[in-house]
Each structure stands twice: as C-alpha cells, then as structure tokens.
Amino acid sequence: MISYWEIALRLGLAIIFGGAVGYERESQNLPAGFRTHILVCVGAVLIMMVSAYGFTGPMSDMVDPSRIAASVVTGIGFLGAGTILRQRGGIRGLTTAASIWAVSAIGLAVGIGFYFGALLATLVVLISLLVLGRLDRVLLSSYRVKRLTVRMFDRAGVLGEIAGIFNDLKINIRKIEMDRITAQPGSESGAVEIEFMVVVPLNFDQSLLFQRLAFLEGIKQLCWQGKEVPVGPYFKPPVSV
C-alpha cells in the first residue's frame, strides 16, 4: 500500500501532465481541451493505483490487477471517437483523439510510479503538437495540398468514381464542397461543380490524374489550382438517355 502523500503526488502529476497537453488543444479551440485531458489523466492514474494496490487479503492472488488497467485503453477509444467530426467531407479531430489516448497512457504510467517515462512522453506529445504540427502544416501547404475543381453533369456514383481514382493514385481527400450550377438559357441543366482539397504524394504525376478524370462520363471542365486544364481528346460527353 502506498502513502497518502504518494497518492497526492501522483494525482498532482496527472493534473500537470494532462493539463499541459490539454492546454495546447484548448488553445486550438478544439472540442476536447484543458479539462477533458486532466480528467482522462487523473482517471487513468486512479484506475492504475486501484489495480496495483486496491486488492489485498487472501483473495488477492486470484485477482489479475492488469485487467482493470487494460480496460482504460478500450474506454478511451470510445471517448476519442467522440472528438472526431465530419465536416463537408473532411475529417477533424484525429489528432485530439490521439492526444487523449496518449494522455491516458501517461496517466497509467504515473499511476504505477513510472514518473520519468510519463514526463518524457508528455514532452514528446507536446513537441509533436506544437513543433511538428506547425512544420507539417507549412510543408503540406507549400508542396502537397492542392485544389482541384471538377465541373460535370450530375449523375449517380460520380463521387465514388473520383474517389476510386484518388485512391489508385494515393491522393488523400481533405475537404469536398459541391455546388449545383444554375442553368443559363440555352445551356444544359444538371451540371455541378465539385471542389476538392487534396493531399498529393511526393512523387505525384498530375498529368495522369487529368487523363483519368477526363475519361469519366460527363466531364465538362477541370481546374487545377485555379487554372483550367484542357482535357482535349480525353473528353467524354455524357450518354444520352
């Protein structure tokens, strides 16, 4: 059994470590922030202490204390899933969900008395969120995040076909916006404009993407980074029904 001072120390460290990570998330105005991360870390510490020191007496040899601590990993998965949001085809909250999971692991380390590991893990998490996050945004914005606009006749399954092309070329979709084009007198009706924000691989061949997209049925126009791409002989008009 540990002393009251040791219990207070571990809970205090949980507040500091969890609060440090939560403050960074709070500064980004994200759903799970300062209080959430503290509560997760404190809860993990308490569960770990109960697992390690809460079972005494003649029946203690028949109890596996690691099973209670292991349940934290499963429980945190449900909590982290609640921070993941879908907005206009994009996904937000994956980093926050990962930070909650990491904070729970830090809490388990503190709860068992592995202070150095918990401190080091907290520093690594903060460096990842503060330094590597900014570096990643700079690199992606400069080299890999691209804007593609597709104007085409609306038909069922078109988004699935475009997504299949993206998947073949290892292109990740960050955001999708779709608008219906108002028909002008004498023009075709049923046209839509779909704007994609995509993350392309480092060895990306954009001409291959244009050729694949131009072969889709009903493509009218492609714009890459705001500039029109001539589809030329690859254009395939819609099939009349």
C-alpha positions in Angstrom: 0.0 0.0 0.0 1.3 3.5 -0.8 1.1 6.5 1.5 -1.3 9.4 1.2 1.5 11.7 0.1 2.4 9.4 -2.7 -1.3 9.3 -3.9 -1.5 13.1 -3.8 1.8 13.3 -5.7 0.6 11.0 -8.5 -2.7 12.8 -8.8 -0.9 16.1 -8.9 1.4 15.0 -11.6 -1.7 13.8 -13.6 -3.1 17.3 -13.4 0.2 18.8 -14.6 0.9 16.4 -17.4 -2.7 16.1 -18.6 -3.3 19.9 -18.3 -0.2 20.7 -20.3 -1.4 18.6 -23.3 -5.0 19.8 -22.8 -4.0 23.5 -22.7 -2.4 23.1 -26.2 -5.6 21.5 -27.5 -7.7 24.3 -25.8 -5.6 27.0 -27.5 -6.6 25.5 -30.8 -10.3 25.8 -29.9 -10.9 22.0 -30.2 -13.7 20.1 -28.5 -11.6 18.1 -26.0 -9.4 20.7 -24.2 -7.9 21.5 -20.8 -10.5 19.9 -18.5 -11.0 16.8 -20.6 -7.4 15.9 -20.7 -7.0 16.5 -17.0 -10.0 14.3 -16.2 -8.7 11.5 -18.5 -5.2 11.6 -17.0 -6.5 11.7 -13.4 -8.9 8.9 -14.1 -6.2 6.7 -15.6 -3.9 7.3 -12.6 -6.6 6.4 -10.1 -7.6 3.2 -12.1 -3.9 2.2 -12.2 -3.5 2.7 -8.5 -6.6 0.7 -7.7 -5.3 -2.1 -10.0 -1.9 -2.2 -8.4 -2.8 -1.5 -4.7 -6.5 -1.9 -4.2 -6.7 -5.7 -3.9 -5.4 -7.1 -0.6 -6.3 -10.0 1.6 -6.4 -13.8 0.9 -8.2 -13.4 -2.4 -5.6 -11.0 -3.9 -3.6 -13.8 -5.5 -6.7 -14.8 -7.5 -7.2 -11.3 -9.0 -5.4 -10.1 -12.1 -4.9 -6.3 -11.5 -3.7 -5.7 -15.0 -7.2 -6.4 -16.4 -8.6 -3.2 -14.8 -5.8 -1.0 -16.2 -6.2 -2.6 -19.7 -9.8 -1.6 -19.8 -8.7 2.1 -19.8 -7.4 1.6 -23.4 -10.8 0.3 -24.6 -12.7 3.0 -22.8 -10.5 5.8 -24.1 -11.2 4.6 -27.6 -14.9 5.4 -27.3 -14.1 8.8 -25.8 -11.6 9.7 -28.5 -14.2 8.7 -31.2 -16.5 11.4 -29.9 -13.9 14.1 -30.8 -13.8 13.0 -34.5 -16.0 15.2 -36.6 -17.0 15.1 -40.3 -17.4 18.5 -41.9 -18.2 18.9 -45.6 -16.5 15.7 -46.5 -13.4 16.4 -44.3 -12.4 14.8 -41.1 -11.3 16.7 -38.0 -10.3 15.6 -34.5 -8.0 12.7 -35.2 -5.1 14.4 -33.5 -7.2 15.3 -30.5 -8.4 11.7 -30.2 -4.7 10.6 -30.3 -3.8 13.1 -27.7 -6.5 11.8 -25.4 -5.3 8.2 -25.9 -1.7 9.3 -25.2 -2.7 11.2 -22.0 -4.4 8.1 -20.7 -1.2 6.1 -21.2 0.7 8.9 -19.4 -1.8 8.6 -16.5 -1.3 4.8 -16.3 2.5 5.4 -16.2 2.1 7.9 -13.4 -0.3 5.6 -11.5 2.3 2.8 -11.4 5.1 5.2 -10.4 6.9 5.4 -13.7 7.4 9.1 -13.4 10.3 9.5 -15.8 8.5 7.7 -18.6 5.4 9.8 -18.1 7.4 13.1 -18.1 9.3 12.1 -21.3 6.1 11.0 -23.0 4.4 14.3 -22.1 7.3 16.3 -23.6 7.2 14.1 -26.8 3.4 14.7 -27.1 3.9 18.5 -26.7 6.7 18.6 -29.2 4.6 16.7 -31.7 1.6 19.0 -31.2 3.4 22.3 -31.1 6.5 22.0 -33.3 5.8 19.1 -35.7 2.2 20.3 -36.2 3.4 23.7 -37.5 6.1 22.1 -39.6 3.7 19.7 -41.1 1.2 22.5 -42.0 4.0 24.6 -43.6 5.2 21.7 -45.7 1.8 20.5 -46.7 0.5 23.9 -47.6 3.6 24.7 -49.7 4.0 21.4 -51.6 1.3 18.8 -51.2 -2.1 20.5 -50.5 -3.8 21.2 -53.9 -7.2 22.4 -55.1 -9.0 20.6 -57.9 -12.3 21.8 -59.3 -14.4 19.5 -61.5 -17.4 20.7 -63.5 -19.5 17.9 -64.8 -23.0 16.7 -65.4 -24.6 15.4 -62.3 -25.2 11.6 -62.1 -25.3 8.9 -59.6 -22.0 7.4 -58.4 -19.7 10.1 -59.7 -18.1 10.8 -56.3 -17.3 7.2 -55.9 -15.6 7.0 -59.3 -13.5 10.1 -58.5 -12.6 8.7 -55.1 -11.5 5.5 -56.7 -9.1 7.4 -59.0 -7.8 9.3 -56.0 -7.2 6.0 -54.1 -5.4 4.5 -57.1 -3.0 7.5 -57.2 -2.6 7.6 -53.4 -4.3 11.0 -53.1 -6.0 11.8 -49.8 -9.1 14.0 -49.7 -9.0 16.7 -47.1 -12.2 18.6 -48.0 -15.1 18.4 -50.5 -17.5 21.1 -51.5 -20.2 20.6 -54.1 -22.4 23.3 -55.7 -25.1 23.0 -58.3 -24.6 25.3 -61.3 -27.6 27.3 -62.2 -28.6 26.6 -65.8 -28.4 29.5 -68.2 -30.9 29.9 -71.1 -29.9 27.6 -73.9 -27.4 25.6 -71.7 -27.5 22.1 -70.3 -29.1 21.5 -66.9 -28.0 19.2 -64.2 -24.4 20.4 -64.0 -22.4 20.5 -60.7 -19.1 22.0 -59.6 -17.2 19.9 -57.1 -14.1 21.4 -55.4 -11.6 19.1 -53.7 -8.8 20.0 -51.3 -6.4 17.0 -51.7 -3.0 16.0 -50.3 -0.9 14.5 -53.1 2.1 12.2 -52.7 5.6 13.5 -53.1 6.1 11.8 -56.5 2.8 12.9 -57.8 2.2 12.9 -61.6 -0.7 15.4 -62.2 -1.0 14.6 -65.9 -2.0 11.0 -65.1 -4.8 12.4 -62.8 -6.1 14.7 -65.5 -6.2 11.8 -68.0 -8.1 9.5 -65.6 -10.6 12.2 -64.7 -11.2 13.3 -68.3 -12.3 9.8 -69.2 -15.1 9.9 -66.7 -18.6 10.3 -68.3 -19.9 13.9 -68.4 -16.7 15.8 -67.5 -17.0 19.4 -68.7 -14.0 21.2 -67.2 -11.1 20.6 -64.8 -9.3 23.4 -62.9 -6.1 22.7 -61.0 -5.0 25.3 -58.5 -7.5 27.8 -60.1 -6.2 27.3 -63.7 -8.2 25.4 -66.3 -6.8 22.2 -67.6 -7.5 21.4 -71.2 -9.0 17.9 -71.3 -8.5 17.7 -75.1 -9.1 14.3 -76.7 -9.8 12.7 -73.4 -13.2 14.4 -73.0 -16.1 12.0 -72.9 -19.5 13.5 -73.3 -22.5 12.2 -71.3 -24.5 9.3 -72.6 -28.0 10.3 -73.7 -30.9 8.5 -72.1 
